[in-house]
């Protein structure tokens, strides 16, 4: 099945930017007309861009993001990041819950926040942030952009700007999330050069505010507030002499003054709580395990990894993170018995039962121990019904064991629990095909393409499904007809 996954990211950005601008121009036109009738929600930005409009813009942005970026398929990493962000968000004074958490399969450092409660990180951030405190400092900073409604306030500050300026700002946001593309630099340059001489000043002010709010979030969460300045300083030093810094430094420009301000505010927090000044802040094991998974994902030489991890374990034989990493590497080199023995030795050391058992099941599947993997996951699903990583591992084990209909049923449940998860819909389409459920294939593909903003492709698959159920299921045929009509209306609005 041809999908956007097969396109080069840079080409996808350039191909889809025009479509995104048309959609967002229509949204902004609607916003401008409706703005006079919107109630004030407590801040000036709601006069021009309401929270409801931000969500609509965010949904359009999310569809383009899915089409343009390679999304991580590691369900254990996704589960950890979602849980961590939801926990940290409780301390971030968010007005509304997060809409979507995106993990981009890209080894470059980047993190971004978008209108409507969308936040994303590159896997590269996990490689670079050495501990949970440094990683959380970047996430807390992005939360601040959302909680302070920086996108809407930026529009309010530039309310005299034309619609093309708004479009260029949003396009810059999209290509900035893509990370590292020439199109991103061009869009950012165009947005800043189109007669908006004070845009950079506003950007710097918002970045500083996000730092301050993010530090307060970290303090409330019981994290080391000193980690933010260390993270920024180390990042700046690492890329000081490069000709092309990572996209994070382009969209979040760092300066000595800004780093100094963050460091000074952290000192003020410590002065209020002197006991934290010399405190040794503990790391989180699960964070280090996620880093190990990410390193293994990008490794090109598992044999060398096995040698290196064994050598490191001689120096630190009791390190669960190194033992976990070695187990993953051994599985990659087909040394399954050793990999499973090492993973089983970690039982009780990894505090998250879901994390541990999903990891163990993953190695069992790699070792073709399908019955054992299914038994293990069924026991865990009895304790944690419909849990995302456990259910996805269960579906993977069932597919590997050629139990396609059972796997399809598991994925159908996940598609209802995670209706915007493109990976779930992609796997459901593939599994439905293996189960000879042709109608199910078309329905899942329709949702997959819809989430990628490919509305014409979505309609095509809905029409295929409609023809298949026309005589056997009139009720479904009617529902599909309505969905097709809704999508055609959306296309007309985008093109108007």
N, C-alpha and C positions, 0 to 999 in steps of 0.2 A: 504494500500500500504506500503510494507516495505521500510523504508528509513533510512539514516544514523542518523536521529533524534532520533531513538530508541536505539542507541548504547551508552554505557558509554563513556564519553569524553576521559578517559585515555586509554581505549581499542582502540578507534578510532585512537588516535595518534600513538600507537604502530603498528596498522594494516596498516596504510597508509604511514608511514615514508619511508618504503622500496620503494613503488611505486613512491613517490615523488623524492627520491634520483636518481632512474633510469631516470626519466624525466629530472632532473636538470643536471645530468651527461651528457646527450645527448646535452642539451643546452650549457653547458660549452665547450664540445668538438667542437661544431659548432662555438662558440665564439672564441676559440683559433685559429681555422683555418682562420676565417674571420678577426681576429684582425689586421692583417698586412694591410688590405685594407680599414680600417675604417678611416674616416677623423677625425682630432683633433677638438674637440668642445670646447676647451678653458681650459681643465684641464687634468692633467696627467692620471686620471683614465679612460678617454675615450680611451686610447690606448689599454686597456685590456677588459674593460666592457663598451660598448657603452650605451647611453641612450636607444637605441632600444633593446639591449640585456637585460637591466634592466627591461624593460617593459615585455619582454617575461618571464623572471624569475618571475616577479611579478604576471603575469597571472597564472603561474603554482602554485605559492605559494597561490594565492587566491582560486584556486580550492581545494587545500588541506585544507586550512583554513575553507572553507565552510563545508567540510566533517568532520572536527575534532572538530569544536566548535559550541555550541548552539548560534544561532544568535537571537538577540532580535526581537520580533514580534510587539513591540509597535511602530506603525507608527508615532505617535505624537512625541515621543522621538527621533526617527530616523530623522524626519523632522527638529526638532530643532538642533540636533547635526550637520546635514549636512549643514544647513544654517550658524550656528556659525562658523564651520570650513572653509566654503567657504569665509565668511567675513574676518576671521582672516588670511587666506592664502593670501589675497590681500596685507597684510602688511609683509608677510614673504619672499618676493623676490624669490618666487618659479620659477624655470625655465620652468616648465610645470604644467598644471593643475593636481589636484588630480585624480587618476584613480578610487579609490574605498574608501568609508568610511564605516568601519565595526563597528557595536555595538554588543558586545558579552554579552550574557545573563549570567553573572557571577558576584556574589557579591564581589569577591576579587578585590583588587586594581591592575589595570594593564593598560598599554597603550603601543602601539608598532607602529613602522614604518617599512615598508618593501620596497624592491626595486620596482621601477616603479610607485611610487606615491600612495602607499597603506598605510592607517593609520587606526588604530583601537583603541577602548577603551573598557574596561569592564564597565558594569553598576556600578560596585563597585566604580569606580572613582567618579561618581556623588554622591554617598553616602558619600564619604570621603571629597571631596573638598567643603569647606563651602560656597564659593561664586564664582562668575563668574571669578574673578581675579585669584584665586587659580587654578580653573579648566583650565583656559586659559594658565596658566604658564606651565602646563604639555603638553597641546596640542602644544603650541609654541615650546617647547623643541623637540617634535617629528617632527614637521615641519622642524626644523633645520637639523635633521638627513637626511631628504629627500633633502632639498635644497642644503646641502653641499655634497650630494652624498657619505655619509659615508660608505655605503655598497661597492660601487665601489672602493673607496679609500682604504678600508680595504683589498680588493683583490689586489689592486696595491701594497700595502705595503708587502703583502704576496705572491707576484707573483712567488716566487720560490717554493711555496707550491704545493703539489700534488693535483690531482683531488679529491681523498678521503678527503683531508683536506677541500676543498671547500664544498664538500657535507656535511661534519659534521658541518661546520659553518651555512649552510642554514638549516639543520635539527634542530640545536639549536635555530635558529630564529623561526621556526615553533612551537616547543614545548614550547618555551618561551612565545609565544603568547597564547598558550593554558592555561598557568597559573597554577602553583601549582602541576603539575604532577611529579612523580618520574622520568619519562622518560626525562622530561625537564632538571632536574639536571644532569642526566647521560650524556645527549648529550652535555650540556655545559661543563661538566668536561672533556669529551673525546676530545672536540674541543680544549680546552685549554692545554691538556696534550700531544697532539700529536706532540711533538717536536717544539712547537711554544712558546718559553719562553717569547717573547716580545709582545705577543698578548694582554695581560692584559694592558700593558703600552699604546699601541695604543688605546685600548678601553677607558681608562681613559682620554686620550687626546681628543678623539672624544666626550665624555660626557661633558667635560669642554667646548669644542667649541660649542656644542649644547646649553649649558646653556647661553653662551654669545650671540649667535645668537638669541636664544629664547627671551632673555631680550630685545634685540633691536626690535624684532617683537612686543613685548608687549608695548614698549614705543611708537612705531609708531601707534599702535592701540589705544592709549590713555588709557591703562590699568595700574594698580598699579604694577610696577616692583618689589616692595618689597614683593609681594605675593609669588614669587617663593621660596625665602629662607624660608619664613614662612611655606610654604607647605612642603618643603623637611625636614625642622627641625621637624615639628610636626609628619611627617610620620616616621622619624627615631626614635623619642622618643616613639612613639606608639608601635613600634616593636623591641625596643632595647633588651628586655628580652625574646623574643619569640624564640622557637627552629626552627621554620619554617617561615621566613619572606615572605611577598607576592612576587610574581614573578617580580613585578616592581623593587623591591630592589635588586633582584638577577641579573636582566639584566641591571639595571641602578644603580650600586653600589654607595652609598652615603658615604661621609667621612666628617669629621669636616672641613678639608681644602676646600673641594669643596663647602660646604654650606657657609663657610666664604667668599670665593671668590665671590659667587653670591650676598651675602649681601653687600660686599664692592662695587661691580659694581653698585648695585642699589643705594647706597649712592652717587656714582659719578654722576649718572643720576639726582638724586635729587639736588645735588649741582649745576648742570647746570640749573635747573629749581627750584629755592628755593620755589616758591609758592606751589609746590607739596609736600613739606616736611611734612607739618601739614595738608594736605588736607584729608578730609574724602571721601574716594572713594565710590561712590554709587554702590550698587549691581544691578543685573538685575532680575526683577520679573519672567520673563519666565524661567530663570535658576532655581530659587527656585521651580517653579511649576514642572519642569522636575525632580528635586530631590524628590519632593513629590510623583510623579508618580512612581519613582523607589522604594521609600520606601514602597509604597502600594503594588507594584509588589511582593516584597519579604516578605511582612507581612503574618504572619500565624494566626493572630487573629484580624479580622476586628472589632469585637465588642469592644475589648479593644482599638483599634484605635479611634473609635467614642468617647468613654469616654475620652481618653487622649486629643484629639483635642478640644473637647468641653471645657475641663478644661483649656487648653492653651488659647483658645479664650476668656475666662473670663479675662485673664490678658492682652490680645492684641486683642480686639474685631474688630479692623479695619485691621487686617492682611489678605490680599488677599491670601497669600500662605496657611495659616491655613484654611481659608474658602474653598479653592480649595481642600485641603487634606481631610477635613471633608466631602465634597461632594462625593469624590471618595470612602471614607470609608462607607458612608451611602448607596451608590449604591451597595456596596459589601454585606451589611446586608439587602438588599431588601427594604430599606426605600427610595423608588424612588422619591416620591413627595418632601420630604425634600431635597434630593440630587439635584433635578432639580431646586428647588427654590434657593438654595445656588449658584448653577452654574450661573443661570440667573442674580443673584445680582452682579456677577463679570463683566458683560458687561460694557465696557468702562474702566475698570481697567486693563484688559489685553490688552496690546498695539497691539498684533498680532491678527487680526481678524480671521485668519486661525486657530491659536492655540485655540482660544476661541470657535469657532463654531465647530471645530472637537471634542473638549472635550464635548460640549453640546450634539452633535449628538451621541456621544458614550454613554452618560447616557440615552438618549432617547431610543436607541436600547436596552440597558439593561432593560429599563422599558417597553419594547415591544410596544413602541409608533412608530411603523415603518413608518406610513404615515407621521407623523410630522417630523421624522428624514429625510425622503426622500425629503420632501418639503424644509426643512431647507438647506440641502446640495445642492439641485438643484439651489437654489437661490445663494449660495456661489460659486458654480461651474460656474455660469454665469459670476461672477466677476473674478474668478481665474480658467480658464479652465484647466482641467486635473491635477489640483493640487494633489500631491501624497496623503497626509493624508485625504483630503476631498474625493478623488475618492475611496480610500480604505474603508473609512467609508460608502460611498454610496454603494459599492459592498456588504459590510457586511449587511447593512440594506436591500438590495434587496434579498440577500440569506435568511435572517431571514424571509422575507415576501414571500419566495418561488418563487421569480421572477428570476429564475436561468439563463435564456438566456440573460436577461438584465444585470445581474451581470457579466456574462461571457464576454459580450461586453466591459464593463468598464475595466475588468482586462486585456483583450486583448490589449486595448489601453495602459495601464500601462506597459505591457510586452514589448511594442515597445519603450516606453520612458525610461524604466529601464531594459534593457536586461540582466543585471547581477544580478538582485535582486532575490535571491532564494525564498524569501517569496511570491513574486508576482507569480512566476511560480508554486509554490506549491498550492497556492489558486486557480490559474487558472485551474490546473489539477482537483482539487476537484470539482470546480464549473462546469467545462465542463462535468464531470461525472453526476452531478445532472441534467444538461440540456440535458442528453442523447446524447451528442456529443462525441462519442467514438474516432473518429479521433483526435479531439481536446485534449482529455485526453492524448493520446499517444504522441502528439507533445509537450505538456506542460511538461509531465514527461521526455521526452528526453532532453529538455533544462535543467530541474532541475538536472538530473543526470550528464549532461555534466558539469554544473557549480560546481558539487561536485567531478569532476575528475573521475567519474564512466563511462568511455567511452563505455565499453561493454554493460552496462545497457542502455545507451543512444541509441546505435545502435539497440538494441533489440526493443525499443519502436518505433524508426524510421521505422524499418522493418514492425512492426505491422501496422503503419499508411500507409506505402507504399502499402501494400496489400489491405487496405481498399479503397484507392483512385485510384487504378490501372486502373479501367475501367471508373470511373466517372470523373476523373480529371488527364489526362495524363501529363499536365504541372507540377502539383504539384508532381506527381510521379517521374518525371525527376529530379526535384530539390531535392527531398528526396534521390534519388539514388546518386546524387553528394555529398550531405552532409554525407551520410554513407561512401562513398569512402574517403572523407576528414578525417573522424574520424578514419577509419582503417589505413590511412597513418600516422596519429598522433600516433596511438598505435605502429606501426612498428618502428617509430623513437624513441619512448620511450624505446622499447625493444632492439634496436640495440646497 
